[in-house]
Amino acid sequence: MNKLEELMNQYPKLDYVFSKDMPDILKGLCLGETIYINANTNTTTAEKVVTLSEEIAHYQTGSGNIIRQKTVSDWKQENIARRVGNQRLVTLDNLIYCWKKGFETSNEIADELEVTIECVEDAIESYRSTHGIKFEYKNYQINFNTDTHIQIYKLAE
């Protein structure tokens, strides 16, 4: 089972439609309990996984119709869904797992987690903005002071 199937199986209540009949401006769309993924703009499995995770986040946060993104509130809701979606896929535990395997760059982490580089970078930026550049998590020190590598150190017990 690939990452896309795993993610869909976690939310069996939702219906999933992969459509080539969507406007290119939309990567995905959540309408009620149906999630539409644009098969034209999401060509790789990693792109589909990231878009699906964001649309599930829209479902969970009850964003409503924010397609036009005309208001500040719409933009905020879009950013919240993107953050939730990215952090679902790139958790701090995932970053530690990748570090233990010797992966430190966004490219390496994205390949290992089967997500896009943009998803990894957005998740790291989100963690950086909420936790700071350097912080402790589960007996590890995580350092996001560079844009090219993550640095993680096991703390003495």
Backbone hydrogen bonds, N-H to C=O, Kabsch-Sander energy under -0.5 kcal/mol:
donor,donor_aa,acceptor,acceptor_aa,energy
6,E,2,N,-2.5
7,L,3,K,-2.3
8,M,4,L,-2.2
9,N,5,E,-2.4
10,Q,6,E,-1.2
11,Y,7,L,-0.5
11,Y,8,M,-1.1
14,L,11,Y,-1.5
15,D,33,E,-3.0
17,V,35,I,-2.8
19,S,17,V,-0.7
19,S,37,I,-2.3
26,L,23,P,-2.1
27,K,25,I,-0.5
29,L,36,Y,-2.3
31,L,29,L,-0.6
31,L,34,T,-2.8
32,G,30,C,-0.5
34,T,31,L,-2.0
35,I,15,D,-3.2
36,Y,29,L,-3.5
36,Y,34,T,-0.5
37,I,17,V,-3.0
38,N,27,K,-2.8
39,A,19,S,-3.0
39,A,37,I,-0.8
40,N,19,S,-0.6
42,N,38,N,-1.8
43,T,41,T,-0.8
48,K,44,T,-2.1
49,V,45,T,-2.7
50,V,46,A,-2.3
51,T,47,E,-2.4
52,L,48,K,-2.8
53,S,49,V,-2.5
54,E,50,V,-2.1
55,E,51,T,-2.5
56,I,52,L,-2.4
57,A,53,S,-1.9
58,H,54,E,-2.0
59,Y,55,E,-2.1
60,Q,56,I,-2.7
61,T,57,A,-2.5
62,G,58,H,-0.9
62,G,59,Y,-0.5
63,S,58,H,-1.6
66,I,64,G,-1.0
75,W,71,T,-2.0
76,K,72,V,-2.6
77,Q,73,S,-2.4
78,E,74,D,-2.3
79,N,75,W,-2.5
80,I,76,K,-2.5
81,A,77,Q,-2.3
82,R,78,E,-2.3
83,R,79,N,-2.6
84,V,80,I,-2.9
85,G,81,A,-2.7
86,N,82,R,-2.7
87,Q,83,R,-2.8
88,R,84,V,-1.6
89,L,85,G,-1.1
90,V,86,N,-2.7
91,T,89,L,-0.5
95,L,91,T,-2.1
96,I,92,L,-2.2
97,Y,93,D,-2.5
98,C,94,N,-2.7
99,W,95,L,-2.5
100,K,96,I,-2.5
101,K,97,Y,-1.2
102,G,99,W,-1.7
103,F,98,C,-2.8
104,E,102,G,-0.6
109,I,105,T,-2.6
110,A,106,S,-2.8
111,D,107,N,-2.3
112,E,108,E,-2.3
113,L,109,I,-2.6
114,E,110,A,-1.0
115,V,110,A,-2.0
120,V,116,T,-1.8
121,E,117,I,-2.8
122,D,118,E,-2.8
123,A,119,C,-2.4
124,I,120,V,-2.6
125,E,121,E,-2.3
126,S,122,D,-2.2
127,Y,123,A,-2.6
128,R,124,I,-2.8
129,S,125,E,-2.1
130,T,126,S,-1.6
131,H,127,Y,-3.3
132,G,127,Y,-0.6
132,G,128,R,-1.4
135,F,142,I,-2.2
137,Y,140,Y,-2.9
140,Y,137,Y,-1.1
141,Q,153,Y,-3.1
142,I,135,F,-3.2
142,I,140,Y,-0.6
143,N,151,Q,-3.2
144,F,133,I,-3.7
146,T,149,H,-0.5
150,I,104,E,-2.2
151,Q,143,N,-2.1
153,Y,141,Q,-2.4
155,L,139,N,-2.5
